[in-house]
């Protein structure tokens, strides 16, 4: 919501430089261009990414170093105007289906070591910047007054603006700028703000904060690039913040349009019973159909039904307004949720290093034979579900299995039948 305070901040803005740009499709992970901004001269340039750069430096830290070595000389210090701050996510940056692809590498000459320092950070900045068609960002120079840089992928504009009234504290300015540049409350999730607080002006270990909007909490949360005093360099350049605004990504991915739709259609169970639907609706109503409490709704439904049914997804979608794509994303992301009915008790076989060495594989095979099911399946009487897990954390009593909330250690193959039969009647 736009407050009087935000209106006052907007009115005080002074645009020093504005330049248009076109977004660009990626080719094998590369947009093939770098954005260079000189805040002393207030200039914006687009530099090419050559095949040599890709072959020798790949991306991320490599691109940062390439760009840095183009800017500095033997006399460059951390507070020299030519000392660049470089940002790059690499060719896998922003790949939605690849874990860890939200990382950004930030590189500069460190005020702590007087040598090149890099740090990686999570959040949305890296992917959002990549979606706009840039492989890296290089900021050089030093402004006369405090400024912010805005890279707006919706209006396709890059601007350097004076920031006379914005807060000097990261946790405040992140929310101020998120509110200022978002078109509405939903659009806040498309804004990422990079900033460093006032403490970075007085210490050489200043950090950079990378914000992302947490729609469930209604606040701007932050990740940190904390090594080497990069935030101190940022503030020394008279920068208050760097803002990236991306095109909306949700609900860009929908299950009905996905290749996974066939899998979901075949594997997701539907509750046909009217009573089941009523119980599901009662849970959703308990949380006032508020999308901020999706996890709580799904946890209650999982506890009641022992899985998240297609009926539950349909009802949550209808009552909260969230897309099915988002709901399936949540249901498949968290391990506590399952899309198939689970047994009354889940038998987990630990496959940590200690358990693996002590015969976890044979233990799993024995349980499969005893239960008449394979890993990931549920017995016909719906008593047990069997699954192998990475590690349960009970290495001293390996091999270990967990049945419901019960931990059983030092399990011998000959004891499996007895263990199962004793718990069938419970």
N, C-alpha and C positions, 0 to 999 in steps of 0.2 A: 504494500500500500504506500502511495506517495504521500509523505507528510510535508508539513510546512518547512521542516528542516531540509528535506531533500530538494524542495523547490528553491530554497535559498542557496543551496550548493550549486544547483544548475544555473541559476541566474548569475552567480559569481564567476562562472567559467569563462576563460578567454582562450580561444583556439589559436595556437601559434603556427600550426601547420596541419593541413588536411590533404589527404591524397586518396584517390580511389584505387581499387584493385579488383581483380576478378578471381574468384575461387578456381581451383584447378583440381582435376581428377588425378588420383595417384596412379602411377605405373610401376607395378612390382614393388610397392612400398615407398616410392619416391614421388615427390611433387616436382623435383628438379629445380627448385629455387630456394634462395635464402633471403630473409628480410633483414636489411641492415638499416639501423636508425642512428643518426648522429644528433644528440640532443644539445650539442654546442651550436651547430649550424642549423638545427631544425630541418634536417633533410631525411628523406626516406628513399631507399634504393632497393631494387630487386637484383640479387646476384645469382648467376647460374650455378647449378650443381653439375659439375663435370663428371664424365665417366672415370677420370683419374681419382676424383674425390671418393666416389663410390667404391672403386676397386681397392684403394689404399686405406681409406678411413672408415668406410661402412656407414657410420652415422653415430648419433649419441655423443659420447666423449670424443670420438675420433673427429667428427665434424667440428665440435667445439674447439679442439686443439688446432685444426686446420685454419679456422677463422681467426683464432687468437694470434697465431704466428704471423698472419697477414697484417695484423694491427700493431703489434708491439715491437720494441727494439731493446737493445741491451740495457738501456737506461730507464726503461719503463718501471715505475713503482705501482703499488696497489692504488695510490690516490692520484695517479697520472690520468689526465683526461682520455688518453688513448688506450688505457687498460679496459678491455671490453668485458662485458658480461654476456656470455653465450649460452643459449638454451637449445637443446636438441633432444628429440625422442627416439631417433633411429628408425630404420625401415619398418619395424614391427610396431612402432608407436601408433596408438589409436586403432589397432586391430581388435575389434570388439570381441572376437572369439578366442583371443590368445591371452592367457593369464599373465599379468604383470606388464601389459602393454600400456598402462597409464603412466609409466615412469618418465620423468624428464631429467636429463643430465644438465647441470648448471656448472659453468667453468669460468674462473677469473684468476687474477693474481691475488693471492691471499695476503691480507694485512697481518696475519699471524706468522706466516713462514716466508713472506716475500718471494714465494715461488708459485707455480701454477697449482691450483687446487680445484678439484671437482667434487660435486655432491649430487646424489640422485634423490628425487622426491616424487611422491605420488600425487594424487588429486586428479583434477580434470583438465588442468592447463595444457599439458602435453597433447592429449588426444584432440582437444578443441582446436589448438593451434594447427595441428596436422590436418584436421578436417577442412581448414580454410585454404589448404594448399601450400604449406610451407614446411621445409625440412628442418630449418634452424632459424634462430633469431640472434642477431648480434647488435648489442647496444653499446655505443661508444660516446665519448664526450662528457661534458659536465654542464648542467643547466645553471642559469643565473638565479632563478627562483624555483621553488618546488613545483614539479610538474607531475602529470600522469600521462601515460601512453595508452591509448585505446585502440584495439584492433577489433573492429566490428564486422563480423561475417554476415550479418543480416543486411546491413546497409552498404556493405562492401567499401568501408572507409577506414583509413588509418589516420589517427589524429594525435598531435602533441598538444596538451592543454595545461594551462596554469591551474594550480590547485590551491588557492589561497585559504579556503575555509575547511577543507577536509581534515579529519582528525590525524594526529601524528601516531596514533596507536593502531596496530594491525587489526586487533579484534573489532575495533570500531569502524575503521575505514573500509574493511572488507564488506561489512554490512551496508555501509553508506553507499559504496559504489555498486554493490549488487542491486540495491533498491533503485539507484539512479539510472542504471543502464538497462534494467529489465523492463519490458513492456507491461508486464502484469506479474502476479504472484507465481503463476506457473512458469513463467519465463526466467525466474530467478535461478533455476537449476542449469540454465545455459550460460551462466556467467562464472568466470574464474578470475580471481584477483590475486596478484602477486604483490607483496608489500613487506616492509620491514619497519618495526616500531622505533620510537624515539630513543630507546636505549642504545640502538646501533650507532648513534651519533657520539656516544661517550665510551664505547668499548670496541675493541677490535675483534670481538667474537660474535658480532651481530648475525642473526639468522634471517633467512627469507621465509615468509609464510605464504603458502599457496592455498587459497580458499576454494571450497566447494560447498554448494548449498545443500543442506540437509533438510529435505522437505518434511520429514517426519518430526523433527524438532523445531523447525522453523527458524534455524539459525545458520550462519555461515561458519562451517567448521574448517579447520586448517591442517595441512601437512607442512612439514618443515624441511628445508634444505639447510641443515644445521652445521655443516663442517666448514672450517676455514675462514669464517668471517665474511661470507659473501654478502650478507645483509649490510655490513658496514660499508662495503664498496657501493652497494645500491643507494644508501642514504648519502654517501659522499658525493654521488653524482647528482644530488638534489632531486632524486626520484621519490615520490610518495607511493606510487603504485603503477602497476602494469595490468591492464584489463583486457581480457579476451571474451568476446561474445560469440557464441556458436549458433548455428542454425539448430532448431529443435530436433532432437534425436528420438524423442518418445512422443507418441507411440510409432516410431519408425519401423520397428520390428514386430511383426504380428505372427502368432503361431499359425493362423490360417494361411499365411503367405509363405511359411517356412517349409523347408524340406523335412523338418521334424514333425510336421502336422500328421503325416502318415503314421509315424511311430506313436504319436499321442493317440490318434484315433484307434489304433490297434490295442495299445497297452493300457490306456486309462480307463478305469472302471467307472461305471455310472450307477448312482444310487437311484433305483426306480421306486423305492418305497416312499409313500407320501409322508410317513412319519419321519424318515431320515431328512427329507427336504425341510420339514417344519423345524426339526432340531437344529439344522444348519442355519436357517433363517433366524432362529431365536438367538444363536450365538452372535450372528452379525448385528442383530438389533441391540444386543447387550453392549456392543462397542459403538452404538449410534451410527452404524454404517460409515464411520469416519475412516477414510483411506490412510490416515496417519497410524491407524492401529491394525493394519493388515497382518503384520506378524502375529499379533496377539490373537486375532481371529483364527488364523491358520493353525496356531498352536493349540487352541481350544478344539478346533475341528479334528486335528490330528489325534489329540488325546481321546476324543469321543469315538471317532471312526477307525482309528489306527492307520489312517491314510488320508490323502487329499483327493477326493473323488472329482470326476468331471462335473457332477452336480454342484459340488461345493464351489468350484471355480466359476461356473455359470452364475450362481447366486451372488457370489462376492462381486463379480464383474457388474451384474445388473444393479446391485444395491449401492456400490461405492463409486461406480463410474470408471474404475481402473480397467485398462485394456487386458485382454486375456494373455497377451504377450508378456506384459509386466508380471502378471500373477504366475504364469508358468516359469518365468525367470526366477522368481522368488522360491517357488516350490522345488525347483531343481538345483538351486544354488545352496540352500541350507540342508545339511545332512540329516537334520531332525525330521525333515518332511519326506514322505514317499508318495508316489502316485499309484502304487499298487497296495492292496490290503496286506498289512503285516500281521504276523501271528500274535497271539496273546503275549508271547515272550520272544524277544529277539536274542538269538545266540550269536555272539560275536567271537570270532577266533582271531587272536592277536597275531599279527605278522611282523611285529617289531624284530629288530636284529636278534635279540636274545631268544625270542620264541621261534624265529625262523631256524636258528642254529639247533634248537632243541626239538625240531620236528613238527613245526606248525603245519606244514603241507600234508604230512601223513595224518595229523590230527583232524584236519579239515576233511580229508578223504574218508576217514572213519565216521565222522559225523554225517557226511553225505549218505553213506551206506546205511547208517543206523536210522536216519530220518526219511530216507527214500527221496531226497531232493538234492538239487545242486545249489552251489553258492548263489545267493541272491533270491532264492525261491522260498515259498511258504508251504508247509505241510497241508495236506488235503483237509485235515480237521481244524486248520487255522490255529493250531497250538503254538507252533514254532516257525520263526523265520531265521534262516541261516545266512550269515554274511561274514566275510573276511575284512578285517580293519587294519590300518597301518600299525598302530601301537596303542596299547591300553595303559602303558606306564607302570606296569608291575613286573619289571624285568627280573627282579630278584627271585620271583617264584615261577619263572617260565618253565614250560609253556602255559599260557593262560587263556581261559575262555571267560566270557561274561554272559550270564543268562539273566535277562532283565536287569536288575540292579545288583545281582549277586556275582562276586568275583570268585572264580575257582582257579587255584594255581597248582603247579606241579601235576598237571593232568597226564595220566598214563592212558595209552590206547585201550588197554583192557578194562579201564574204568568207565569208558564212554557210555556203554550200554546201561550201566547202573545209574550213572548221573542223569541220563535222559528219562529212564523209567521212573526214578524217584520224583522227577519234576513234572511228569505228565499228569499226575494226580493232584498236584497243588493248584 
